[in-house]
Amino acid sequence: MYRPKIDFHEQYQKFNAEITNIDCGLKCSVYNPSGKPYCCDICEAIPVTYDQEWNYLKNNTNLWHEWNGTDCSATPEEIKEIEDGIPNNQILVACKGPKYCQRGFRAISCRQFPFFPYISTDYRFIGMVYEWHFESKCWVINNLNLVSDQYRSEFVLFYDELFSIWPEEMNSYANLSGLLRDAFSRLKRRMPVLHRNGGYYLMSPQSEKLYRVNPLNFRKHGVYNI
């Protein structure tokens, strides 16, 4: 499989903005029994790295190790299911935990969470959508209006550059975008989109028609629906 050479030191410098001006980890951790931010809890979300990214990280920091299922209780069947769901150009990893975070060595999967690039059915990178499984847990998902413009710009730039040198990588996100549409179709809801043009939209999961909205009117979930 073709893999372009990527300078992850450079990419980390370019995709380094705070997702919001508020420490969102302090907002969600109070609702997690582990006391950790959900995105930093290996029992909630397992980070992945590209294989080249892993080579960069293991040669420059001791923050990370390869995930093997012992970081959080998992059966052999669960471990196999998780590992089978990862593309062969990516590696499951685990860090030492949020107390020991080295922000300069956060993986791309950490920097982008809870978002991923939305790829339309006609293969266009529209903007940012979120991991819908975390709607009731992630504070950011429930405060999309507070995502910084700088973060959105750096997110879009990173994936524009990645897709330009590695078009095949769009396939995995096109597939994930399809799963997002299926999930929202079942829920009979439109999908929030942080568009690359700076706007906020709701998208029909069937037609992909976009409706511009006030981000303050996005739906709240779980403990944030107050």
Residue pairs with C-beta under 8 A, 6 or more apart in sequence:
1 88
1 89
1 168
2 166
2 168
3 51
3 52
3 89
3 166
4 165
4 166
5 52
6 50
6 52
6 53
6 162
6 165
6 166
8 50
8 52
8 53
8 56
8 57
8 108
9 56
9 60
11 108
11 158
11 161
12 104
12 105
12 106
12 111
14 154
14 157
14 158
15 108
15 111
15 154
15 155
15 157
15 158
16 103
16 104
16 111
16 154
17 148
17 150
17 151
17 153
17 154
18 148
18 150
18 151
19 140
19 147
19 148
19 151
20 140
20 143
20 146
20 147
20 148
20 151
21 146
21 148
22 146
24 37
24 138
24 139
24 140
24 143
25 37
25 39
25 40
25 98
26 37
27 139
28 37
28 38
28 39
28 137
28 138
28 139
29 35
29 36
29 37
29 38
31 137
31 222
31 223
32 38
32 41
32 44
32 137
34 41
34 43
36 97
36 98
37 98
38 44
38 45
38 134
38 137
38 138
39 45
39 110
39 113
39 114
39 138
40 95
40 97
40 98
40 101
42 67
42 71
42 72
42 94
42 95
43 71
43 72
43 73
44 137
45 113
45 134
46 67
46 82
46 92
46 93
46 94
47 67
47 92
47 93
47 94
47 95
47 107
47 109
47 110
48 86
48 90
48 91
48 92
48 93
48 107
48 109
49 57
49 64
49 90
49 91
49 93
49 107
49 108
49 109
50 89
50 90
50 91
50 108
51 89
51 90
51 91
53 107
53 108
54 64
54 66
54 91
54 93
57 63
57 64
57 93
57 105
57 107
58 64
60 105
61 102
61 105
63 95
63 96
63 100
63 101
63 102
63 105
64 93
64 94
64 95
64 105
64 107
65 93
65 94
65 95
66 91
66 92
66 93
66 94
67 92
67 93
67 94
68 79
69 76
69 78
69 79
69 82
71 94
74 82
82 92
83 92
86 92
87 172
93 107
95 101
108 158
112 155
113 131
114 130
114 131
114 134
114 138
114 140
114 141
115 128
115 129
115 130
115 131
115 155
115 194
116 128
116 129
116 130
116 131
116 173
116 176
116 177
117 125
117 127
117 128
117 129
117 155
117 159
117 173
118 125
118 126
118 127
118 128
118 129
118 173
118 177
118 180
118 193
119 125
119 126
119 170
119 173
119 174
119 177
120 126
120 177
120 208
121 178
121 208
123 170
123 174
125 156
125 159
125 160
125 163
125 170
125 196
126 193
126 195
126 196
126 203
127 152
127 156
127 193
127 194
127 195
127 196
127 197
128 147
128 152
128 155
128 156
128 193
128 194
128 196
129 177
129 180
129 191
129 192
129 193
129 194
130 138
130 140
130 141
130 144
130 192
131 138
132 180
132 183
132 184
134 141
135 141
135 142
135 221
135 222
136 221
136 222
136 223
136 224
137 222
139 224
140 146
140 147
141 221
142 218
142 220
142 221
142 222
142 224
142 225
143 224
144 192
144 194
144 200
144 215
144 218
145 200
145 215
145 216
145 218
147 194
149 198
152 194
152 196
152 198
156 196
162 169
163 169
163 170
180 191
180 205
181 191
181 205
181 206
181 208
182 205
183 205
184 190
184 191
184 205
185 205
185 206
189 205
189 219
190 202
190 203
190 204
190 205
190 211
191 202
191 203
191 205
192 200
192 201
192 202
192 203
192 218
192 219
193 200
193 201
193 202
193 203
193 210
194 200
195 201
195 210
199 212
200 212
200 213
200 214
200 215
200 218
201 210
201 211
201 212
201 213
202 210
202 211
202 213
203 209
203 210
203 211
204 211
219 225
220 226
